[in-house]
Amino acid sequence: MYIKDIIENITPEIREEMETIWFTADLHQGHPKIINICNRPVYIDYKGEKNIKNRDYKYLLMKTHDEWLVKEVFNKYVLPKHAVFILGDLSLAKKLEAEKFIDRLNGNKFLILGNHDANIHTSTRFSQITQIKDFKFRRDKVQIEIVLAHYPMASWNKKPHGAWHLYGHVHGRFKNSGLSLDVGIDNSEIGYKPINLYEVALIMEQKEKKIGLGIYYDNKVD
């Protein structure tokens, strides 16, 4: 099914449900260096103290970054009853601190493991932890399949049949081909926020228009 046909079959009720399903990646909690690496809008005001110790500055910066992630990036959009799929690199903190942070995040959380998630790969804070996930959303004539992974893939399950692919890891510095999208919070195409399923569908519709997939869909080779 072409994505324009999917969009046309989204009723207000289906759209409302799609807007409760979120995707994100690369929060990097507990990693203050990521602020400068990715130019995140996080700053601290230490009241002009000239003799603040470097370690204290780093601690304050990390805590400010944590608060920004919780209040401005995540919970501002994801509500407690929503579902959220986190595509890796959630936290670089030790497990205890990481889980305290995770407990502050809204939503029914699913983790797709990234290269910085060894600290939480056995955490009980998630409904599911996987390396790759085949996500499916089927409501009446709206049939969506998405392969979720931390890393961008050249090919993925059911790609020739129109399946989409969401990934992280690249922090907005690489755009994969086809119907795929970097959902990391550093991707300027999205902004410092998660993206919901309805928003993903609209972006994929535009990608389909640009690349023209008539022949692509007609040659369905697995």
VEXDREN-2710 file (C-alpha; in Angstrom, 1 decimal):
% VEXDREN-2710
k/r/px/py/pz
1/MET/0.0/0.0/0.0
2/TYR/1.3/3.4/-0.9
3/ILE/1.7/5.8/2.0
4/LYS/-0.7/8.3/0.5
5/ASP/-3.3/5.6/0.7
6/ILE/-2.4/5.0/4.4
7/ILE/-2.8/8.7/5.2
8/GLU/-6.1/8.9/3.4
9/ASN/-7.5/6.0/5.5
10/ILE/-6.5/7.5/8.9
11/THR/-9.6/8.5/10.7
12/PRO/-9.6/11.0/13.6
13/GLU/-9.9/8.1/16.0
14/ILE/-6.9/6.3/14.4
15/ARG/-4.9/9.5/14.3
16/GLU/-5.6/10.0/18.0
17/GLU/-4.2/6.6/18.8
18/MET/-1.2/7.1/16.5
19/GLU/-0.4/10.2/18.5
20/THR/0.0/8.2/21.6
21/ILE/2.8/6.0/20.2
22/TRP/6.3/7.6/20.3
23/PHE/9.8/6.9/19.1
24/THR/13.1/8.4/20.2
25/ALA/16.8/7.7/20.6
26/ASP/20.1/8.9/21.9
27/LEU/19.1/10.7/25.1
28/HIS/22.6/10.0/26.5
29/GLN/21.6/10.7/30.1
30/GLY/24.6/10.9/32.4
31/HIS/26.9/12.0/29.6
32/PRO/27.5/15.8/29.9
33/LYS/30.0/15.8/27.0
34/ILE/27.1/15.2/24.6
35/ILE/25.9/18.7/25.2
36/ASN/28.9/20.2/23.4
37/ILE/29.3/17.3/20.9
38/CYS/25.7/17.8/19.6
39/ASN/25.2/21.5/20.6
40/ARG/22.3/20.8/22.9
41/PRO/20.6/23.9/24.3
42/VAL/21.6/23.2/27.9
43/TYR/23.3/25.8/30.1
44/ILE/23.8/26.4/33.8
45/ASP/23.8/29.6/35.9
46/TYR/26.2/29.2/38.9
47/LYS/25.5/32.8/40.1
48/GLY/28.8/34.2/38.8
49/GLU/30.9/32.2/41.2
50/LYS/34.4/32.5/39.8
51/ASN/36.0/29.8/41.9
52/ILE/33.6/27.0/41.2
53/LYS/35.5/23.7/40.9
54/ASN/35.5/22.0/37.6
55/ARG/34.1/18.8/39.0
56/ASP/31.2/20.8/40.6
57/TYR/30.6/22.5/37.2
58/LYS/30.4/19.1/35.5
59/TYR/28.0/17.8/38.1
60/LEU/25.7/20.8/37.8
61/LEU/25.8/20.6/34.0
62/MET/24.9/16.8/34.1
63/LYS/22.0/17.5/36.4
64/THR/20.8/20.3/34.3
65/HIS/21.0/18.1/31.3
66/ASP/19.0/15.4/33.1
67/GLU/16.3/17.9/34.0
68/TRP/16.1/19.2/30.4
69/LEU/15.8/15.6/29.1
70/VAL/12.9/14.8/31.5
71/LYS/10.9/18.0/31.3
72/GLU/11.6/19.5/27.9
73/VAL/12.5/16.6/25.7
74/PHE/10.5/13.7/27.0
75/ASN/7.6/14.3/29.4
76/LYS/6.5/17.4/27.6
77/TYR/5.2/15.1/24.9
78/VAL/5.0/11.5/26.2
79/LEU/2.2/11.1/28.7
80/PRO/1.9/8.3/31.4
81/LYS/-0.4/6.1/29.3
82/HIS/1.4/6.5/26.0
83/ALA/3.8/3.9/24.5
84/VAL/7.4/4.9/23.8
85/PHE/10.0/3.0/21.9
86/ILE/13.5/4.1/22.8
87/LEU/16.0/3.2/20.1
88/GLY/19.1/2.9/22.1
89/ASP/21.7/5.0/24.0
90/LEU/19.3/6.0/26.8
91/SER/21.8/6.4/29.6
92/LEU/25.5/6.2/30.2
93/ALA/25.2/6.4/34.0
94/LYS/25.6/3.5/36.4
95/LYS/22.6/1.2/36.6
96/LEU/21.2/2.6/39.8
97/GLU/21.3/6.2/38.6
98/ALA/20.1/5.2/35.2
99/GLU/17.0/3.5/36.6
100/LYS/16.2/6.5/38.8
101/PHE/16.2/8.6/35.6
102/ILE/14.1/6.1/33.7
103/ASP/11.6/6.1/36.5
104/ARG/11.0/9.8/35.9
105/LEU/10.2/9.2/32.3
106/ASN/6.5/8.9/31.3
107/GLY/5.0/6.1/29.2
108/ASN/5.1/2.4/28.8
109/LYS/8.7/2.0/27.7
110/PHE/10.3/-0.4/25.2
111/LEU/14.0/-0.4/24.8
112/ILE/15.9/-1.3/21.6
113/LEU/19.5/-1.7/22.7
114/GLY/22.2/0.6/21.6
115/ASN/26.0/0.5/22.0
116/HIS/25.8/2.5/25.3
117/ASP/23.1/0.4/27.0
118/ALA/25.1/-2.4/28.7
119/ASN/24.3/-0.8/32.0
120/ILE/20.5/-1.3/31.6
121/HIS/20.3/-4.4/29.3
122/THR/18.7/-6.4/32.1
123/SER/16.7/-3.6/33.7
124/THR/13.1/-4.3/34.8
125/ARG/12.0/-0.8/33.9
126/PHE/10.9/-1.8/30.4
127/SER/8.0/-3.8/29.0
128/GLN/10.5/-5.3/26.5
129/ILE/14.2/-5.1/25.7
130/THR/15.3/-6.3/22.2
131/GLN/18.1/-5.8/19.7
132/ILE/15.7/-5.2/16.8
133/LYS/12.0/-4.9/16.8
134/ASP/9.4/-5.4/14.1
135/PHE/6.7/-2.9/15.0
136/LYS/3.2/-3.3/13.5
137/PHE/0.2/-1.0/13.6
138/ARG/-3.0/-2.4/11.9
139/ARG/-6.3/-0.6/12.1
140/ASP/-8.8/-1.2/9.4
141/LYS/-7.1/-0.2/6.1
142/VAL/-4.2/1.4/7.9
143/GLN/-1.4/-1.2/7.8
144/ILE/2.0/0.0/9.0
145/GLU/5.2/-2.1/9.6
146/ILE/8.4/-0.5/10.9
147/VAL/11.7/-2.1/11.7
148/LEU/13.2/-0.5/14.8
149/ALA/17.0/-0.6/15.4
150/HIS/19.7/1.5/17.0
151/TYR/21.8/1.5/13.9
152/PRO/20.8/2.6/10.4
153/MET/20.4/-0.4/8.1
154/ALA/20.9/-0.7/4.4
155/SER/18.1/-3.2/4.2
156/TRP/15.5/-4.4/6.6
157/ASN/12.6/-6.9/7.0
158/LYS/9.9/-6.3/4.4
159/LYS/11.6/-3.3/2.9
160/PRO/10.5/-4.3/-0.6
161/HIS/7.0/-4.5/0.6
162/GLY/7.0/-1.0/1.9
163/ALA/8.1/-1.5/5.5
164/TRP/9.7/1.6/7.1
165/HIS/12.8/1.7/9.2
166/LEU/13.6/4.0/12.3
167/TYR/17.0/4.2/13.8
168/GLY/19.3/6.3/16.0
169/HIS/23.0/6.4/16.8
170/VAL/24.0/9.0/14.1
171/HIS/22.9/12.1/16.0
172/GLY/21.5/13.8/12.8
173/ARG/24.8/13.4/11.0
174/PHE/23.8/10.8/8.5
175/LYS/20.6/10.3/6.5
176/ASN/19.9/6.7/5.4
177/SER/18.2/5.9/2.1
178/GLY/14.7/4.8/1.4
179/LEU/11.8/4.9/3.8
180/SER/13.9/5.3/6.9
181/LEU/14.4/8.0/9.5
182/ASP/16.8/9.0/12.3
183/VAL/14.5/9.5/15.4
184/GLY/17.4/10.6/17.7
185/ILE/16.8/13.8/19.5
186/ASP/19.7/15.5/17.8
187/ASN/18.1/15.2/14.3
188/SER/17.1/18.7/13.3
189/GLU/14.5/17.2/11.1
190/ILE/12.6/16.3/14.3
191/GLY/13.9/18.7/16.9
192/TYR/14.7/17.9/20.6
193/LYS/11.7/15.7/21.1
194/PRO/10.3/12.2/20.4
195/ILE/8.2/11.7/17.3
196/ASN/4.8/10.0/17.2
197/LEU/3.6/7.5/14.7
198/TYR/1.3/9.9/12.9
199/GLU/4.2/12.4/12.5
200/VAL/6.4/9.5/11.2
201/ALA/3.7/8.6/8.6
202/LEU/3.6/12.2/7.3
203/ILE/7.4/12.3/6.9
204/MET/7.4/8.9/5.2
205/GLU/4.7/10.2/2.8
206/GLN/7.0/13.1/1.8
207/LYS/10.0/10.7/1.4
208/GLU/7.8/8.4/-0.9
209/LYS/7.0/11.4/-3.1
210/LYS/10.6/12.4/-3.4
211/ILE/12.1/9.0/-4.3
212/GLY/9.2/7.6/-6.3
213/LEU/8.6/4.0/-5.3
214/GLY/6.3/2.6/-8.0
215/ILE/8.8/0.2/-9.5
216/TYR/10.3/-0.4/-6.0
217/TYR/6.9/-1.7/-4.7
218/ASP/6.2/-3.7/-7.9
219/ASN/9.4/-5.8/-7.6
220/LYS/8.8/-7.4/-4.3
221/VAL/11.8/-9.5/-3.7
222/ASP/12.6/-10.6/-0.1
END
